[in-house]
Amino acid sequence: MVLDLERIRKDTPGVNHCIHFNNCGASLPPQLVMDSIKEHQHLEATIGGYEAAAQAQEKLERMYDAIAQLINCSREEVAFIENATRAWDMAFYSFDFQPGDCIITAMAEYASNYIAYLQVARKHGLTIKVVPNDEFGQISLGALESLIDEDVKLISVVHVPTNGGLVNPAKEIGKIAKAHNIPFLLDTCQSVGQMPVDVNELNADIIIGTGRKYLRGPRGTGFLYVRDSLIEQLEPPFLDLQAATWTARDQFEIRKDARRFETWERHMAGQIGLGVAVDYALDLGLANIYERVQTLADTLRQQLRALPSITIRDLGQEQCGIVTFTSDQKTPSQLQSELSKRKINTSLSQAPSTLLDMNQRGLDTVVRAGVHYYNSEEEIITLVEAVEDILKEG
């Protein structure tokens, strides 16, 4: 299927105001998503928040079905969380780690996740093992196998790191985790919405995702998937009357489904908007979306690579819609700032976000351009010509 770019851009008002290549930070939402949020917020202001939620129950519940369809799971395995970091925390801090336990992760692990490993390791005497990269710059499957022993209680990696186009071989990692009966936590913040993510194909036991990035949903929205066979083994680090029921003076009962990881109070309009955004992506088809994203990203890499002072910094056998680069003439911050003056949105990925990987490669900061299916070929050309002009200015 060829995506109808004209219709898609018509659905996206933001393209009339800027050239947006910061989709790995936050995408431009479709008008449908904005309308759904505004409609519910107006309803809350008109009849009251509780009353609006009761009236919009079907729309609120749709989010669970939409996410379930998106990642191929049951709705009982899905929780709505206010952001992906909190979703990740709710899952990770639910594990009953003991002194001597081990967590395995990757070189390109995200800072928020690794900080949590360090905190738990400090509190409970855990060991953190980092799998080295293979010759392509992605997690080495052979090295992963060699690090597994009886102390390993969790394998936790990012699918697509925040600092480049690398797509880690999650399916193969999941197979190894499953063969050793080790839970596999996969951070899909940068992958879900730009490529197919199927929890069964990936053998993932836990997946977290955000609404604001490639799903083109609202900020302040995220989701958590936990495989049904694992849910009741995990007790969330904190509970409320959504997650549990107070059954007697000194007793409570935790929910049996993934909503044990939720809290009762949430951004109702955001939950509705997330469901609408997921439905929009499902209507286009994730395989179709990824095909276009990869085509645009490959084109951008090729054109940037042709500029004499630009170095592409993306790793991996499979590369996605995040394109990172540096120049020997301008600092990344200078490039990003000059592009911004031309209403071309990019972002910076700095060492503290992926410290192990960036330090190993001797990088401090890279320019990050995240393409999405609604970007046009003309916008790619405009970006490259702008970079070329900036470099000529000296």
Rosetta blueprint (number, residue, H / E / L):
1 M L
2 V L
3 L L
4 D L
5 L H
6 E H
7 R H
8 I H
9 R H
10 K H
11 D L
12 T L
13 P H
14 G H
15 V H
16 N H
17 H L
18 C L
19 I E
20 H E
21 F L
22 N E
23 N L
24 C L
25 G L
26 A L
27 S L
28 L L
29 P L
30 P L
31 Q H
32 L H
33 V H
34 M H
35 D H
36 S H
37 I H
38 K H
39 E H
40 H H
41 Q H
42 H H
43 L H
44 E H
45 A H
46 T H
47 I H
48 G L
49 G H
50 Y H
51 E H
52 A H
53 A H
54 A H
55 Q H
56 A L
57 Q H
58 E H
59 K H
60 L H
61 E H
62 R H
63 M H
64 Y H
65 D H
66 A H
67 I H
68 A H
69 Q H
70 L H
71 I H
72 N L
73 C L
74 S L
75 R H
76 E H
77 E H
78 V E
79 A E
80 F E
81 I E
82 E L
83 N L
84 A H
85 T H
86 R H
87 A H
88 W H
89 D H
90 M H
91 A H
92 F H
93 Y L
94 S L
95 F L
96 D L
97 F L
98 Q L
99 P L
100 G L
101 D L
102 C E
103 I E
104 I E
105 T E
106 A E
107 M L
108 A L
109 E L
110 Y L
111 A H
112 S H
113 N H
114 Y H
115 I H
116 A H
117 Y H
118 L H
119 Q H
120 V H
121 A H
122 R H
123 K H
124 H H
125 G L
126 L L
127 T E
128 I E
129 K E
130 V E
131 V E
132 P L
133 N E
134 D L
135 E L
136 F L
137 G L
138 Q L
139 I E
140 S L
141 L H
142 G H
143 A H
144 L H
145 E H
146 S H
147 L H
148 I L
149 D L
150 E L
151 D L
152 V E
153 K E
154 L E
155 I E
156 S E
157 V E
158 V E
159 H L
160 V L
161 P L
162 T L
163 N L
164 G L
165 G L
166 L E
167 V L
168 N L
169 P L
170 A H
171 K H
172 E H
173 I H
174 G H
175 K H
176 I H
177 A H
178 K H
179 A H
180 H L
181 N L
182 I L
183 P L
184 F E
185 L E
186 L E
187 D E
188 T L
189 C L
190 Q L
191 S L
192 V E
193 G L
194 Q L
195 M E
196 P L
197 V L
198 D L
199 V L
200 N L
201 E L
202 L L
203 N L
204 A L
205 D L
206 I E
207 I E
208 I E
209 G E
210 T E
211 G L
212 R L
213 K L
214 Y L
215 L L
216 R L
217 G L
218 P L
219 R L
220 G L
221 T L
222 G E
223 F E
224 L E
225 Y E
226 V E
227 R L
228 D H
229 S H
230 L H
231 I H
232 E L
233 Q L
234 L L
235 E L
236 P L
237 P L
238 F L
239 L L
240 D L
241 L L
242 Q L
243 A L
244 A E
245 T E
246 W E
247 T E
248 A E
249 R L
250 D L
251 Q E
252 F E
253 E E
254 I E
255 R L
256 K L
257 D L
258 A H
259 R H
260 R H
261 F H
262 E L
263 T L
264 W L
265 E L
266 R L
267 H L
268 M H
269 A H
270 G H
271 Q H
272 I H
273 G H
274 L H
275 G H
276 V H
277 A H
278 V H
279 D H
280 Y H
281 A H
282 L H
283 D H
284 L H
285 G L
286 L H
287 A H
288 N H
289 I H
290 Y H
291 E H
292 R H
293 V H
294 Q H
295 T H
296 L H
297 A H
298 D H
299 T H
300 L H
301 R H
302 Q H
303 Q H
304 L H
305 R H
306 A L
307 L L
308 P L
309 S L
310 I E
311 T E
312 I E
313 R L
314 D L
315 L L
316 G L
317 Q L
318 E L
319 Q E
320 C L
321 G L
322 I E
323 V E
324 T E
325 F E
326 T E
327 S E
328 D L
329 Q L
330 K L
331 T L
332 P H
333 S H
334 Q H
335 L H
336 Q H
337 S H
338 E H
339 L H
340 S H
341 K H
342 R L
343 K L
344 I E
345 N E
346 T L
347 S E
348 L E
349 S E
350 Q E
351 A H
352 P H
353 S H
354 T H
355 L H
356 L H
357 D H
358 M H
359 N H
360 Q H
361 R L
362 G L
363 L L
364 D L
365 T E
366 V E
367 V E
368 R E
369 A E
370 G E
371 V L
372 H L
373 Y L
374 Y L
375 N L
376 S L
377 E H
378 E H
379 E H
380 I H
381 I H
382 T H
383 L H
384 V H
385 E H
386 A H
387 V H
388 E H
389 D H
390 I H
391 L H
392 K H
393 E L
394 G L
